[in-house]
Amino acid sequence: GLNNSWNVYTYWDSNSYDDVGFISNMIDDISSNFDIDSNRIYACGMSNGGYMSYRLACDLSDKITAFGSVTGNFMLNTSSNDCEDQNREIPIIHFHGTADAVVNYYPPSFDNALTVQESIVFWSNYNSLDNEMIYPVNSNVWVYKYYSESSLTEFVHYQVYGGGHEWFGSPWAFNWGFNTSQELIN
């Protein structure tokens, strides 16, 4: 059958393929055929791809350095001790509009995934991030940065008040005053 989603352990993805294994093999294949900096491999995605980026944060942090989610929540795999066997801190950036009608910004989520605020708690605990800095980009966009004095690892969240299910800053979208692509690269 046709699978139109990444396998991220939600009831709606209807995908039985091992997408984490596929991405892991793809990284290995590219790394063996091209001279790449293995410390600069990143994952990001939007919507279901954002869920997948979170999935990779748990399952492939040995191969991927940092992770970005745009309008995608974090589904914990409740059949295992998800993310507990990683041996390093995990940097994450998450962009999400408060008016997203597809993937909930506010709890409870439609699929029991962790919403942004719940992900902040999970990853702040996981990474021992005990400091918070909040600053505006403009009157609609606030950046929440969670960090530690003893580490470079951060969880950064761009809260787009009134934003929908979109890649913020794309040419065909409303101008929110920042560009998601540029912030992911930064």
Secondary structure, 3 states (H helix, E strand, C coil): CCCCCCCCCCCCCCCCCCHHHHHHHHHHHHHHHCCCCCCCCEEEEECHHHHHHHHHHHHCCCCCCEEEEECCCECCCCCCCCCCCCCCCCCEEEEEECCCCCCCCCCCCCCCCECHHHHHHHHHHHHCCCEEEEEECCCCEEEEEEECCCCCCEEEEEEECCCCCCCCCCCCCCCCCCCHHHHHHC
